[in-house]
């Protein structure tokens, strides 16, 4: 329920202060059995309230000597050749805990084999991939602990890198059928966005095609894994009394504007899935256009389960304790998906908060979206008229009032941080 500018945990390498109260603490205090299986960037040995925790490290131990295949995949990142020299990708949890080697290089450096981008299928069998492991162990959690209320986070890796799906799923997307999108005119975008696009455009086309094909194969595979977990709820008779939320931490640019992965404020990067299933309460197949901030999920689940209100009191004294949540519950929007948004409703995103020289903030209200950069540059889009975000209106005098109003909303959230370095 708190943004990075509040907690100070801004990147995959940061450690969240153990004194912050999480949704795991909340549900545990209300008698729920709390579990987390899979990827989570804790970066230390603190479980932050989860009673049951199986991390990527448990999967690596399960793999045993077969870990070398995963190390090869990390080192063979189709879009970022530097990983071959480091074999250290915190985005993919390798290693799962920061500082594990005491500042020394990864012991895998010099002990990995480069994979040909034309042969992007993983050497691991389907059942040995992390996502299959997460599905199996999540089912085990349900089988062993479902006799009492539970909170389970099943944190799947895919479709995230490495873009090396199992052989069957890699075969679904032959390289010859993968098309690279036209970059288009990026001259009107801020310098940081142009740099990202230009860097990816410098990657050989075979690398970009291999990454796309691998990404699609990853999607196909994780879809099956999630389906297996969801099916277990039906098999165990839990489906009618369980709230299921499907979401993601970021999107995938997939070649739009010449970009891949994330690291920007365009819609494919920041607009993520949010599917909520609540049998007996929510109708199936309803699509809502209402704006929500995913960071309000803690409060939302507290409200939907009747265990609220969410508590933000620190577990131990802090110099600067949070004054309250940075986002609000969106339970009302889940329950009333067709109602209109109010004037105060907005979606907010921040990136690289601690790096004042390159920080980015974004706010969306209604059809307008504004991204503000520490350099003073900005991107303003009318998403109804321009859903592909091809026309940056930030420099158009006719939209000066819209830009000023949205920038004001950003400043109300983050204050002087929005103004970059001083």
N, C-alpha and C positions, 0 to 999 in steps of 0.2 A: 503493500500500500504506500510505499515511499519511493520517490524518484532518486536518481543518483546524486543530484545536487544536494539532497538532504543527507543521505547515508555516506556519501564519499566513495561508495563502491561503484566505480565508473566503467571498468573494463573487466575482461575475463581474468585478469591477473590480480585484481583487488580482493581483499578479504572483507566480508561483511562483519561489522562489529557484533560480537556474540550477544550484546545486551539488547539488540533490537528484538522485539517480539514478532514472531512470524505467524502465519496461519497454522503452522504445525503446533505451536504453543497453544494457540486458541482452541483448536479442536481437541488436542490432548486434554486440556483443562476441562473440556465438556464431555469427557468420557469416550472419545473416539480413539481408535487404534490408528496411528499415523505412520505411513510408509512412503518411502521414496526409492524408486528403482531406476537407475540409469544415470544420464548425464546431468550434472549440476556443478557449476563453477564455485564450489565452496573454498577451494584452495587451501584448506586446513582441515584438521581432524574434528572440528566442531560440526555437529549434525543439525544445529539450529532448530531443535525441537522435535525432530523426527525420531520416533522410537525404533523404527525399522529402516535401515538404510543399506542398500546394495549399490555401490558406486561402479564406475568404469574399472576401477582397480580389481574388483571382484571378477569382472569379465576377463580382464587380462590374465588373472590367475587361472581362470577356467581354460583359457586358450593354451596356456603352457608354452611349449616350443613354437606353436603356431602363431605366436605374437609377431614373429618375424614377417609374416605376410602383411599384418596391419602396419608395421613399421615401413615396409616397402610402399604401401599405399599412401601413408602420410608423406613420405619422401618424394612421391611421384605426383604431386599436386599439378594438374594440367595447366593451371592458370598462374601459379606462383613457383617458379623453378627454385627459389631460394630455400624451399623446405628440404631439398636434397642435401643442402649444406648444414642444416640444423636438426632435422628430424624432430622438431619441437613445435607442435601445433596445439596451442591451448584451446583453440576453437573446437578441436576434435578430442579434447581431453587427453592429450598425450604429451607430457605426463598429466595425470589427473590432479596431482597436488603440486603446487608451485614450490620451487626451492628444493625439490627432492634430491637434486644432485649437487647442492651446495655451491651453486654458481659455476660449476664445471659444465662443459658441453654435454649434450645427450650422448650416452654410451653407444647409441645406434649410429652416430656419425661415422662413416667409413665402413659400416656393416650392413648397408642396405643395398638393394638392387633396383635400379631404375626400371620402371614399367613402360613399355612402348605405348604411347597414347592411342595407337590403333588397337591395342589389346587392353581395353579398360575393364574387363571382367575381373572380379576378385578371385584370388586363389583359395579363399576360404569357402567352405561349404555353407549353404544357406543357414543351417542350424548353428553355425559358429559365429555368425555376424552378431554385433552388439544388439541390434534391434530384435532378433529372434530371442536372444538371452533376456532382454528386458520384458518381452511378452511372456516367456516361460516363467520368469521369476515373479512377475506381477500376478500371474495366474496362481502361482504357489502361495503368494501373500493372501489372495482372496480365499483360497481353499483352506488355509490354516487360521485365518483371522476374521472371517466374515460372520462369526457368531455374535459380534458386537459391531456397533457403528464404526465405520472406517473412513479415513481420508487417505487416498492413494494417489501419488503422482507417478505416472509411468512416463519417464522422460526418454523418448526415443531420439536417437542421433540423426538418422536419415530423415529427409534427403540431404542433410548437411554433408560437406566434405568428410572423408575422401569420396570422390565421385567414382567409386569402384564397386558397383553392385554385384550380387551373385551372378553366376554365368547365365542362368535362365533369364534373369531380368535384363541383363546387358544385351542379350540376344533380341529383346523386344524392340530395340532402338538402334538399328545398324547405322554406322557413320554416314553411309551414302544417302540416308534419308534425313539427315540433320541439316537444317538450313541456318545460316548466320544472318541475322537481321542487319539491315542497313542502319548505320549509325545516325544518319541525318545531320541536321545543322545544330551543333552544340555551342555555337559562338555566343549565344545569349545567356549561357549558364555561368554561375560563379566559378572562379578559378579552380577550386577544389574538385568540383564535379567534372570539369574539363580534364583535369589531371588524371582522375580515375579512369575516365573513358579512354584517354590517350594511352594510358598504361596497358589497359586490356587490349586495345587495338594493336599494340606491339607484340602481343602473344601470337605465335604462329597459328594459323587457322586450324590446323589439325588439333592443337591443344584446346582451342575454344569449342570445336565440334565434339571432341572427346568428353570435355567437361559437361556439355549439354546432354549428350547421350547418357553419360553416367548419372547425371542429376535425374533424368527421367526414369532411368532404371531404379535408382534409389527410391523415387516416389512410388513406383509400382510395388517394390518389395516392402516398404514400411506400411503401405496400405494393407497388405496381407497380414502383417504382424499386428496391426491395430485391430483388424477384423477378427483375428484369433482371440485377442484379449476381450473384445466386446462380446464375442460369442460365448466366452466363459461366463460372463454375467448372466446370459440366458440359461446356460447349462446349470449353473449353481442356484438358479431361482432368485437372483439378486436384481434383475433389470428393473422391475417395477418399483423398487424402493431405492434406486440409486440415481443421483444426479451425475451425468457425464458431461465433461467439458473438453472439447477438442480445440486446441489452439497452438500457436507457434511463437517463438521468440523473435523471428524476423522473416522476411520474405526473400525472394530471389529475383534479381533483375533480369536474368535470362537473355541478356543481349540488348535490352531496351537502352537506347541512347549510348550504345557501345559498352554498357556496363554489365558485370556479372556479380553474383553474390549479393552483398548488401552495401554498407558504408556510405549511404546517401539518403536523401529525403524524398526520392520519388516513390510513387504509390506501390510499385511492386516490392519495394524494400520495406516500407513501414506499415502498409496495410496488410494485416495478417488474418487468417481464419479465426472465427470464434463461433463454434457450434455448441449449443447447449441442449441436452436431452433431459427432460424431467417428466417421465411417463405419468399420465393422469393429471398433469397440470399444464404442460405445454403442448400445443398442437404440432403435428409433424409437418416438416417441409415448409415452414413459414420463413420467408426471407425478410429481414428488417433492414431498412436503410438508416437506422438511427446511429448516431455517433456515440462510441464508448471509448474509454481509456482502459485498456487491458489491466493496467496496474490496480484497478479497483476490484480485481477478482476476489481478494481476501474478504473485503466487506460484503461483496455480492454473495459469496457462498455462506458467510455467516448469516446473512439475511434469509437466503433461500432455505437454509436448514433450521432456522429458528433458534440458532445458538448465539445470535447477535446481542448487543452490538459488538463490533470488532474493537479490540483493546489495543491501544498504541503506547501504553505505559511501558517504559523500559524495564527489562528484567533486573537491572541493577542501576545505581545512580550513574548519570551521564552529565558531562558539562553542558552539552547542548541537546537536551532530549527533544524529540519531535513534538511539535505543538499539536499534532493530530495528523490525519492522513493527508497525502498530497492529491489523492483522487477520491472520488465518491463511489458508493455502491451503484451498480447499474442493474440491480435486481428488478427495479420497476420497468426498465426497458426490456428485460428478458420476459417479464410477465405481460407487458403491453407493447409488443413489437411494432404495432401499426400506429401507435400514437405519434404525434409530431414532436420533434425536438423543441426545447425552449430556447429563448434568446441566449441564455448563459451556457448552453451546451457546446462543448468544443472537444476536439481531440488534440492531444499535445504529445510531442516527441522531443527528446534531447539526445545529443551524441557528443562524445569527447568533452564532457563538462569541465574536467580538470585542466585540459589543454586550452587555456583561454585564447590562444592564437588561432586555433582551428575548430573551436566549438561550433555546434550547429543546433538550432532550435526550430521547431515547426509547430504550427497551430492550424487547425482546420475548423471553420465554422460554416455550416451550410455548404454552399457550392464552392466557396473560396478556401484556398489553402496557401499559406505563406511560410516559406522556409527562410530563416534569418541566419546569417553567417557572421562570425567574429570579425571578419574583414569589413563588415558593413554592407556586403553584397546581399542580394536576396532573390528568391524565386516566388512569384505570385501566379497562381493558376486558377482559372475558372473551370472546375472539373466537370461541369455540365456541358459547357461548350467545347471543352478541350480535354477529354478524358485521357488522352495519351500524353498530356503534359508537354506539348510541343511549342507552346507560345508563352514565353515568360513575360508577364505583364508588369513586373516590378518597376520597370523604368517608364511606364506609360503614365503620363500626367493625369489621364482620366481615371486612373485607379489609385491615385495618391491617398485618398481618404480611406479606401479599403486597406491599403498597406499599413497606414498609420494605426488604424484600429486593431488590426491583427498583431502588429508589433507591440502595441500597448498591452495586449493580452499576454504575450510572451514575457514582457517586462514585469507584469504583475505576478507572474509565477517565479521568475528567477532573478529579478532585480538587476543589479549592475552586471551580473554575469553575461547578460545579453549584449553588453557593449564591448566585449572583447578585452584585449590587454590594455593596460594604462601605463 
